[in-house]
Amino acid sequence: MRTVSLDEDLAALIEGEKPLDEAAREALVIDLFRRRKISTGKACELLRLDRMDFIRRANEHNVPVYLTTEKEWEADLAALDAWHPRTS
């Protein structure tokens, strides 16, 4: 594990409704995802979120979630169906 030092002003801005370490981790992971350095699956793993929760969290940060592969698209459809089943 590595440690990062932040001055109090920056720490106060990052820390809002969440503990500082959690807020900083989320910001870093979402930025990596936004810059396409990691996939949705990796972002979910790093944040310990399921796909729907990650999509919501990314949306809160105004980061669009692009479904780039057929496998990811199918996984997201399955998550959506589990959350809100389609009706015929």
C-alpha positions, -999 to +999 in steps of 0.1 A: +000+000+000+012+035-008+004+067+010-004+101-005-001+134+014-028+160+009-030+195+024-060+201+046-078+223+021-077+197-007-086+169+017-116+189+029-128+193-007-124+156-015-139+144+017-176+152+017-202+126+024-176+098+024-144+091+043-113+106+026-097+073+016-130+061+000-137+094-018-101+096-031-101+060-043-134+066-061-121+097-078-090+080-090-108+049-103-134+070-121-108+092-136-089+061-149-121+048-164-129+082-180-094+082-196-100+046-208-071+032-188-094+006-172-126-012-182-160-011-165-152-045-151-119-034-136-135-003-122-163-024-106-137-047-091-116-018-077-146+000-062-162-033-051-195-023-069-217-042-093-222-028-128-254-010-121-239+007-090-208+017-110-229+031-138-249+052-113-216+063-096-200+073-129-231+092-138-228+111-105-194+122-117-207+131-152-187+103-167-205+084-195-203+047-195-195+034-230-202-003-235-173-012-258-175-050-261-202-074-268-193-093-236-196-061-215-229-052-233-243-087-224-232-084-188-248-050-185-281-062-200-281-091-176-275-067-147-303-045-160-327-074-163-318-086-128-325-051-115-356-044-136-368-073-157-382-066-192-418-073-198-431-087-231 
